[in-house]
Amino acid sequence: MKHHELVTERLMDSKRVDEIRQQLANGTHHVNAAHVADKLLHFESALGVSSVTS
């Protein structure tokens, strides 16, 4: 399986979407800000975008 297929499969995980939707409805979903920041930095570096300003 190619990388883009893995990414698409992961993005289209309807079971996980349903789990998060339920957690949001219950008020039990917690966001890990450090994890989100790490993923954002990785994504930006893959695009060649610098998030650091001087």
VEXDO-482677 format. One line per 3 residues: their letters; for each residue x, y negated, z negated of C-alpha. Coordinates in Angstrom, 2 decimals, padded with zeros to 5 digits. Layout:
BEGIN
a> X/Y/Z | ...
END
This chain:
BEGIN
mkh> 000.00/000.00/000.00 | 001.37/-003.42/000.93 | 001.79/-006.29/-001.54
hel> -001.08/-008.36/-000.11 | -003.38/-005.32/-000.31 | -002.48/-004.87/-003.98
vte> -003.17/-008.55/-004.64 | -006.50/-008.37/-002.81 | -007.47/-005.22/-004.66
rlm> -006.60/-006.82/-007.98 | -008.54/-009.98/-007.12 | -011.56/-007.96/-006.08
dsk> -011.74/-005.85/-009.28 | -015.49/-006.15/-009.87 | -015.31/-004.08/-013.07
rvd> -012.86/-006.58/-014.58 | -014.98/-009.50/-013.39 | -018.02/-007.96/-015.09
eir> -016.04/-007.45/-018.32 | -014.93/-011.09/-018.37 | -018.42/-012.29/-017.49
qql> -019.78/-010.34/-020.48 | -017.06/-011.70/-022.77 | -017.89/-015.24/-021.67
ang> -021.58/-014.66/-022.34 | -020.74/-013.28/-025.81 | -018.24/-016.03/-026.60
thh> -015.50/-013.43/-027.12 | -013.26/-014.24/-024.13 | -009.95/-015.80/-025.17
vna> -007.51/-017.43/-022.76 | -003.79/-016.92/-023.33 | -002.47/-020.34/-022.30
ahv> 001.17/-019.19/-022.19 | 000.27/-016.33/-019.83 | -001.70/-018.68/-017.56
adk> 001.21/-021.15/-017.52 | 003.70/-018.40/-016.65 | 001.50/-017.17/-013.80
llh> 001.05/-020.72/-012.50 | 004.80/-021.34/-012.51 | 005.42/-018.04/-010.72
fes> 002.76/-018.92/-008.12 | 004.21/-022.38/-007.56 | 007.74/-021.03/-007.20
alg> 006.48/-018.57/-004.59 | 005.04/-021.51/-002.67 | 008.20/-023.56/-003.08
vss> 006.42/-026.21/-005.15 | 008.17/-027.81/-008.10 | 005.98/-028.59/-011.10
vts> 008.80/-030.47/-012.86 | 008.81/-034.21/-012.27 | 011.54/-036.66/-013.18
END
